[in-house]
Amino acid sequence: MDLEGIELGIELKALRNEIKKKEAEIARLVKVIKENDLEDEIEGLTELTDEEIINLISEYGMDALNKDARDKWIKDNNIPTRRLHLKWHQRSCDLGLGIPFNIASYALFTIMIAQVTDLEVGDFIHTFGDVHLYNNHIEQAKEQLSREFRPLPKMKVNSKIKNINEFEYEDFELINYDPHPHIKASVSI
Protein backbone atom coordinates (compact mmCIF):
# COMPACT_ATOMS: atom_id res chain seq x y z
CA MET A 1 0.00 0.00 0.00
CA ASP A 2 1.36 3.43 -0.89
CA LEU A 3 1.67 6.42 1.45
CA GLU A 4 -1.39 8.13 -0.05
CA GLY A 5 -3.51 5.03 0.61
CA ILE A 6 -2.29 4.85 4.20
CA GLU A 7 -3.13 8.53 4.77
CA LEU A 8 -6.62 8.03 3.28
CA GLY A 9 -7.13 5.04 5.58
CA ILE A 10 -6.10 7.11 8.59
CA GLU A 11 -8.48 9.93 7.60
CA LEU A 12 -11.35 7.46 7.12
CA LYS A 13 -10.66 5.92 10.52
CA ALA A 14 -10.67 9.40 12.13
CA LEU A 15 -13.94 10.26 10.38
CA ARG A 16 -15.52 7.00 11.56
CA ASN A 17 -14.39 7.79 15.11
CA GLU A 18 -15.96 11.27 14.91
CA ILE A 19 -19.25 9.78 13.67
CA LYS A 20 -19.19 7.23 16.52
CA LYS A 21 -18.62 10.06 19.02
CA LYS A 22 -21.59 12.01 17.63
CA GLU A 23 -23.79 8.90 17.69
CA ALA A 24 -22.73 8.24 21.28
CA GLU A 25 -23.50 11.83 22.29
CA ILE A 26 -27.02 11.63 20.84
CA ALA A 27 -27.56 8.26 22.55
CA ARG A 28 -26.29 9.76 25.83
CA LEU A 29 -28.67 12.71 25.52
CA VAL A 30 -31.65 10.42 24.85
CA LYS A 31 -30.63 8.30 27.88
CA VAL A 32 -30.36 11.38 30.14
CA ILE A 33 -33.81 12.54 29.07
CA LYS A 34 -35.31 9.12 29.81
CA GLU A 35 -33.48 8.66 33.13
CA ASN A 36 -34.43 12.09 34.43
CA ASP A 37 -38.10 11.59 33.54
CA LEU A 38 -38.43 15.00 31.92
CA GLU A 39 -41.77 14.01 30.45
CA ASP A 40 -43.74 15.66 33.29
CA GLU A 41 -41.65 18.83 33.08
CA ILE A 42 -42.07 19.00 29.32
CA GLU A 43 -45.79 18.33 29.53
CA GLY A 44 -46.03 21.46 31.68
CA LEU A 45 -44.52 23.47 28.82
CA THR A 46 -47.43 22.56 26.56
CA GLU A 47 -49.74 24.38 28.96
CA LEU A 48 -47.91 27.72 28.74
CA THR A 49 -49.93 30.69 27.59
CA ASP A 50 -48.74 32.86 24.72
CA GLU A 51 -47.20 35.27 27.24
CA GLU A 52 -45.16 32.62 28.99
CA ILE A 53 -41.75 31.36 28.14
CA ILE A 54 -39.32 28.93 29.65
CA ASN A 55 -35.83 30.32 29.38
CA LEU A 56 -33.58 28.58 31.83
CA ILE A 57 -32.34 25.02 31.81
CA SER A 58 -29.19 24.46 33.76
CA GLU A 59 -27.04 21.45 34.30
CA TYR A 60 -28.70 21.22 37.72
CA GLY A 61 -32.26 20.85 36.43
CA MET A 62 -35.10 22.63 34.70
CA ASP A 63 -36.50 25.80 36.26
CA ALA A 64 -38.77 28.58 35.06
CA LEU A 65 -38.43 32.12 36.27
CA ASN A 66 -41.39 33.25 38.35
CA LYS A 67 -44.25 34.63 36.23
CA ASP A 68 -43.67 38.31 37.07
CA ALA A 69 -39.95 38.15 36.28
CA ARG A 70 -40.64 36.15 33.12
CA ASP A 71 -43.26 38.61 31.86
CA LYS A 72 -40.96 41.56 32.54
CA TRP A 73 -38.04 39.84 30.79
CA ILE A 74 -40.21 39.05 27.74
CA LYS A 75 -41.43 42.64 27.53
CA ASP A 76 -38.01 44.23 28.18
CA ASN A 77 -36.29 42.07 25.56
CA ASN A 78 -39.09 42.20 22.96
CA ILE A 79 -39.18 38.39 22.82
CA PRO A 80 -41.67 36.76 20.44
CA THR A 81 -44.07 34.45 22.25
CA ARG A 82 -44.56 30.72 21.69
CA ARG A 83 -40.82 30.15 21.31
CA LEU A 84 -38.64 27.98 23.49
CA HIS A 85 -35.40 29.63 24.55
CA LEU A 86 -32.84 27.56 26.41
CA LYS A 87 -30.19 29.15 28.58
CA TRP A 88 -27.52 26.85 30.00
CA HIS A 89 -24.72 27.78 32.34
CA GLN A 90 -21.74 25.43 32.20
CA ARG A 91 -19.65 25.55 35.35
CA SER A 92 -16.40 24.06 34.00
CA CYS A 93 -15.60 24.27 30.29
CA ASP A 94 -12.93 22.47 28.27
CA LEU A 95 -12.71 24.89 25.34
CA GLY A 96 -10.86 22.52 23.04
CA LEU A 97 -12.82 19.29 23.33
CA GLY A 98 -15.88 19.69 25.54
CA ILE A 99 -17.62 22.90 24.56
CA PRO A 100 -18.25 22.01 20.89
CA PHE A 101 -20.04 18.81 21.91
CA ASN A 102 -21.92 20.58 24.71
CA ILE A 103 -23.18 23.26 22.31
CA ALA A 104 -24.34 20.65 19.79
CA SER A 105 -26.03 18.54 22.49
CA TYR A 106 -27.97 21.35 24.14
CA ALA A 107 -28.92 22.95 20.81
CA LEU A 108 -30.37 19.57 19.80
CA PHE A 109 -32.08 19.32 23.19
CA THR A 110 -33.71 22.73 22.55
CA ILE A 111 -35.01 21.51 19.17
CA MET A 112 -36.38 18.31 20.72
CA ILE A 113 -38.22 20.06 23.55
CA ALA A 114 -39.61 22.72 21.21
CA GLN A 115 -40.98 20.02 18.92
CA VAL A 116 -42.76 17.99 21.59
CA THR A 117 -44.25 21.15 23.12
CA ASP A 118 -45.39 22.65 19.78
CA LEU A 119 -43.23 25.72 20.35
CA GLU A 120 -40.96 27.34 17.81
CA VAL A 121 -37.24 26.91 18.38
CA GLY A 122 -35.88 30.03 19.99
CA ASP A 123 -32.34 30.86 21.01
CA PHE A 124 -29.81 28.65 22.74
CA ILE A 125 -27.81 30.84 25.10
CA HIS A 126 -24.69 29.28 26.60
CA THR A 127 -22.84 30.98 29.44
CA PHE A 128 -19.58 29.76 30.88
CA GLY A 129 -17.88 29.63 34.26
CA ASP A 130 -14.32 28.32 34.31
CA VAL A 131 -13.31 28.23 30.62
CA HIS A 132 -9.94 26.64 30.03
CA LEU A 133 -7.73 25.62 27.12
CA TYR A 134 -5.15 23.02 28.02
CA ASN A 135 -1.52 23.59 27.03
CA ASN A 136 -1.53 20.51 24.80
CA HIS A 137 -4.49 21.93 22.82
CA ILE A 138 -3.06 25.34 21.88
CA GLU A 139 -1.80 24.32 18.43
CA GLN A 140 -5.10 22.60 17.66
CA ALA A 141 -7.00 25.73 18.68
CA LYS A 142 -4.82 27.87 16.41
CA GLU A 143 -5.48 25.47 13.53
CA GLN A 144 -9.24 25.60 14.20
CA LEU A 145 -9.21 29.40 14.24
CA SER A 146 -7.27 29.53 10.94
CA ARG A 147 -9.94 27.60 9.03
CA GLU A 148 -12.47 29.19 6.71
CA PHE A 149 -16.04 29.27 7.97
CA ARG A 150 -18.39 26.82 6.27
CA PRO A 151 -22.19 27.04 6.12
CA LEU A 152 -23.90 25.47 9.11
CA PRO A 153 -25.77 22.21 8.61
CA LYS A 154 -29.49 21.80 9.29
CA MET A 155 -30.94 19.31 11.73
CA LYS A 156 -33.99 17.42 10.50
CA VAL A 157 -36.02 15.76 13.24
CA ASN A 158 -38.79 13.20 12.78
CA SER A 159 -41.87 15.43 13.11
CA LYS A 160 -44.05 12.50 14.19
CA ILE A 161 -42.36 12.35 17.60
CA LYS A 162 -44.52 14.15 20.20
CA ASN A 163 -43.13 12.61 23.39
CA ILE A 164 -39.59 13.32 24.64
CA ASN A 165 -39.08 9.68 25.62
CA GLU A 166 -39.82 8.37 22.12
CA PHE A 167 -36.79 9.88 20.35
CA GLU A 168 -34.33 7.40 18.90
CA TYR A 169 -31.06 7.96 17.05
CA GLU A 170 -32.82 7.27 13.72
CA ASP A 171 -35.14 10.27 14.29
CA PHE A 172 -32.33 12.73 13.53
CA GLU A 173 -30.70 13.64 10.22
CA LEU A 174 -27.91 16.19 9.88
CA ILE A 175 -28.24 17.77 6.44
CA ASN A 176 -25.42 19.47 4.51
CA TYR A 177 -22.78 18.72 7.15
CA ASP A 178 -19.45 19.63 5.57
CA PRO A 179 -16.77 19.36 8.26
CA HIS A 180 -13.14 20.25 7.91
CA PRO A 181 -10.68 17.37 8.42
CA HIS A 182 -10.35 16.00 11.93
CA ILE A 183 -7.97 17.78 14.34
CA LYS A 184 -6.39 15.25 16.67
CA ALA A 185 -6.25 16.31 20.32
CA SER A 186 -5.67 14.08 23.31
CA VAL A 187 -7.87 14.26 26.39
CA SER A 188 -6.11 16.09 29.20
CA ILE A 189 -6.23 14.64 32.67
C-alpha positions as CSV (number, residue, x, y, z in Angstrom):
1,M,0.0,0.0,0.0
2,D,1.4,3.4,-0.9
3,L,1.7,6.4,1.5
4,E,-1.4,8.1,0.0
5,G,-3.5,5.0,0.6
6,I,-2.3,4.9,4.2
7,E,-3.1,8.5,4.8
8,L,-6.6,8.0,3.3
9,G,-7.1,5.0,5.6
10,I,-6.1,7.1,8.6
11,E,-8.5,9.9,7.6
12,L,-11.4,7.5,7.1
13,K,-10.7,5.9,10.5
14,A,-10.7,9.4,12.1
15,L,-13.9,10.3,10.4
16,R,-15.5,7.0,11.6
17,N,-14.4,7.8,15.1
18,E,-16.0,11.3,14.9
19,I,-19.2,9.8,13.7
20,K,-19.2,7.2,16.5
21,K,-18.6,10.1,19.0
22,K,-21.6,12.0,17.6
23,E,-23.8,8.9,17.7
24,A,-22.7,8.2,21.3
25,E,-23.5,11.8,22.3
26,I,-27.0,11.6,20.8
27,A,-27.6,8.3,22.5
28,R,-26.3,9.8,25.8
29,L,-28.7,12.7,25.5
30,V,-31.6,10.4,24.9
31,K,-30.6,8.3,27.9
32,V,-30.4,11.4,30.1
33,I,-33.8,12.5,29.1
34,K,-35.3,9.1,29.8
35,E,-33.5,8.7,33.1
36,N,-34.4,12.1,34.4
37,D,-38.1,11.6,33.5
38,L,-38.4,15.0,31.9
39,E,-41.8,14.0,30.4
40,D,-43.7,15.7,33.3
41,E,-41.6,18.8,33.1
42,I,-42.1,19.0,29.3
43,E,-45.8,18.3,29.5
44,G,-46.0,21.5,31.7
45,L,-44.5,23.5,28.8
46,T,-47.4,22.6,26.6
47,E,-49.7,24.4,29.0
48,L,-47.9,27.7,28.7
49,T,-49.9,30.7,27.6
50,D,-48.7,32.9,24.7
51,E,-47.2,35.3,27.2
52,E,-45.2,32.6,29.0
53,I,-41.7,31.4,28.1
54,I,-39.3,28.9,29.7
55,N,-35.8,30.3,29.4
56,L,-33.6,28.6,31.8
57,I,-32.3,25.0,31.8
58,S,-29.2,24.5,33.8
59,E,-27.0,21.4,34.3
60,Y,-28.7,21.2,37.7
61,G,-32.3,20.9,36.4
62,M,-35.1,22.6,34.7
63,D,-36.5,25.8,36.3
64,A,-38.8,28.6,35.1
65,L,-38.4,32.1,36.3
66,N,-41.4,33.2,38.4
67,K,-44.2,34.6,36.2
68,D,-43.7,38.3,37.1
69,A,-40.0,38.2,36.3
70,R,-40.6,36.2,33.1
71,D,-43.3,38.6,31.9
72,K,-41.0,41.6,32.5
73,W,-38.0,39.8,30.8
74,I,-40.2,39.1,27.7
75,K,-41.4,42.6,27.5
76,D,-38.0,44.2,28.2
77,N,-36.3,42.1,25.6
78,N,-39.1,42.2,23.0
79,I,-39.2,38.4,22.8
80,P,-41.7,36.8,20.4
81,T,-44.1,34.5,22.2
82,R,-44.6,30.7,21.7
83,R,-40.8,30.1,21.3
84,L,-38.6,28.0,23.5
85,H,-35.4,29.6,24.5
86,L,-32.8,27.6,26.4
87,K,-30.2,29.2,28.6
88,W,-27.5,26.9,30.0
89,H,-24.7,27.8,32.3
90,Q,-21.7,25.4,32.2
91,R,-19.6,25.5,35.4
92,S,-16.4,24.1,34.0
93,C,-15.6,24.3,30.3
94,D,-12.9,22.5,28.3
95,L,-12.7,24.9,25.3
96,G,-10.9,22.5,23.0
97,L,-12.8,19.3,23.3
98,G,-15.9,19.7,25.5
99,I,-17.6,22.9,24.6
100,P,-18.2,22.0,20.9
101,F,-20.0,18.8,21.9
102,N,-21.9,20.6,24.7
103,I,-23.2,23.3,22.3
104,A,-24.3,20.6,19.8
105,S,-26.0,18.5,22.5
106,Y,-28.0,21.4,24.1
107,A,-28.9,23.0,20.8
108,L,-30.4,19.6,19.8
109,F,-32.1,19.3,23.2
110,T,-33.7,22.7,22.6
111,I,-35.0,21.5,19.2
112,M,-36.4,18.3,20.7
113,I,-38.2,20.1,23.6
114,A,-39.6,22.7,21.2
115,Q,-41.0,20.0,18.9
116,V,-42.8,18.0,21.6
117,T,-44.3,21.1,23.1
118,D,-45.4,22.7,19.8
119,L,-43.2,25.7,20.4
120,E,-41.0,27.3,17.8
121,V,-37.2,26.9,18.4
122,G,-35.9,30.0,20.0
123,D,-32.3,30.9,21.0
124,F,-29.8,28.7,22.7
125,I,-27.8,30.8,25.1
126,H,-24.7,29.3,26.6
127,T,-22.8,31.0,29.4
128,F,-19.6,29.8,30.9
129,G,-17.9,29.6,34.3
130,D,-14.3,28.3,34.3
131,V,-13.3,28.2,30.6
132,H,-9.9,26.6,30.0
133,L,-7.7,25.6,27.1
134,Y,-5.2,23.0,28.0
135,N,-1.5,23.6,27.0
136,N,-1.5,20.5,24.8
137,H,-4.5,21.9,22.8
138,I,-3.1,25.3,21.9
139,E,-1.8,24.3,18.4
140,Q,-5.1,22.6,17.7
141,A,-7.0,25.7,18.7
142,K,-4.8,27.9,16.4
143,E,-5.5,25.5,13.5
144,Q,-9.2,25.6,14.2
145,L,-9.2,29.4,14.2
146,S,-7.3,29.5,10.9
147,R,-9.9,27.6,9.0
148,E,-12.5,29.2,6.7
149,F,-16.0,29.3,8.0
150,R,-18.4,26.8,6.3
151,P,-22.2,27.0,6.1
152,L,-23.9,25.5,9.1
153,P,-25.8,22.2,8.6
154,K,-29.5,21.8,9.3
155,M,-30.9,19.3,11.7
156,K,-34.0,17.4,10.5
157,V,-36.0,15.8,13.2
158,N,-38.8,13.2,12.8
159,S,-41.9,15.4,13.1
160,K,-44.1,12.5,14.2
161,I,-42.4,12.3,17.6
162,K,-44.5,14.1,20.2
163,N,-43.1,12.6,23.4
164,I,-39.6,13.3,24.6
165,N,-39.1,9.7,25.6
166,E,-39.8,8.4,22.1
167,F,-36.8,9.9,20.4
168,E,-34.3,7.4,18.9
169,Y,-31.1,8.0,17.0
170,E,-32.8,7.3,13.7
171,D,-35.1,10.3,14.3
172,F,-32.3,12.7,13.5
173,E,-30.7,13.6,10.2
174,L,-27.9,16.2,9.9
175,I,-28.2,17.8,6.4
176,N,-25.4,19.5,4.5
177,Y,-22.8,18.7,7.2
178,D,-19.5,19.6,5.6
179,P,-16.8,19.4,8.3
180,H,-13.1,20.2,7.9
181,P,-10.7,17.4,8.4
182,H,-10.4,16.0,11.9
183,I,-8.0,17.8,14.3
184,K,-6.4,15.3,16.7
185,A,-6.2,16.3,20.3
186,S,-5.7,14.1,23.3
187,V,-7.9,14.3,26.4
188,S,-6.1,16.1,29.2
189,I,-6.2,14.6,32.7
